């Protein structure tokens, strides 16, 4: 994914102070509310290995950047509506 | 910044099948405990006692650690499992080995012992290969990852001793070294594998579920690992080699010191945790941690006093280590690891679209606490019976059944969610306005 590409909407959430499975719930809630073609940036303490399963099943593009031992950013793209 | 490709966590059936085996073994072992526990006051190397102990250690502790590792290792090491297919194969090999091995012990059937022992050895080898292979893939390797990896290596060493002991039953080739190899087997499995894996898992799980990970101190974590792993290796060698006895005493003291360092880290996490609410894993973890120190202190004192296998202290120490530490800790962490596994299977596909329960809403906290106090009473009572030589162990078995029944009731309650129909659960998602979990545009 291109982290700098413009999107129809970009939302950021920070789930670093939530205990499992609340981070996954928050991310999936935010994705539901996100307009088609929008992007969600998630601040997390670790790579959400189980969330990746759900994102792949839902057909969402995603990419992860490691910022340190206790910090990663996950960028998730919601597919646009077919024209 | 490093961009990482993301691949999936392992299929949920892999950890689940080991956990089901573990729970079945646990139920059987506790169910027969009123009859089996008195065996501990007879010879410590008899076939029936060995069968009971291995039902607990291989059937419950081993299967649960392997299953939980397959779920937790990808999260702890931030890397997908090296091979899920190999993991699935390892289950059937492990199961066949366990059934043959236990049958061999119960029937004094030597081919069952040797073939079962060999299959179990292969099962452990696959487990070790998967854990170490995953570690090599990890983007970075912290102390938690090394605890799990070193624990896995110790399981291989302990299994090697175990296979030697199994073959010895037929040929007697160990001769006068039998007791030394048996002692080394017990030390390596309990301190090297179970305790070190438990410590690594505890650092991750306690930190994750109480929001205290940032309060872990890497240097004491590493120091604790070096003390426990070094002490275990040294003690097992000292038991086998004709070294001065003070080496064994020093090695036991190293293990004790390592456990104290671990306890200090756990205390630090609990005191500084951001999530201040009570979590059900806490009494189990604190009790297991306390008994871990007591069992290591008991081992050290026993070695200093020159205890022999005929004394009550070695058996009481083994009771504390197996039932007090391993079984207690596993019950506590089961409420996090296995509940989360079921949640992933049942509720992750619904999350975000409808309300889903929190983990603690999937079982009864009151039943879990009742089980904890009954279980703890049984452990302390059993230790006293063994130390004092009293023949009331069947009563302790009944108390174990009472405590374990509460746990099993909750296990069934949790497992029912796995098969629950797909309607909306009763409870709602937690929303905490004003926290960092809030959405920002």
Interface residues (C-beta under 8 A of the other chain):
Chain A: X11 X12 X13 X14 X15 X16 X17 X18 X19 X20 X21 X22 X24 X25 X26 X27 X28 X29 X30 X31 X32 X33 X45 X46 X47 X49 X50 X52 X53 X54 X56 X57 X62 X63 X64 X65 X66 X67 X69 X70 X72
Chain B: X1 X2 X3 X4 X6 X7 X8 X9 X74 X75 X78 X80 X139 X140 X142 X208 X209 X210 X211 X213 X214 X274 X275 X340 X343 X344 X347 X348 X349 X351 X352 X353 X356 X358 X359 X429 X430 X435 X436 X437 X438 X439 X440 X441
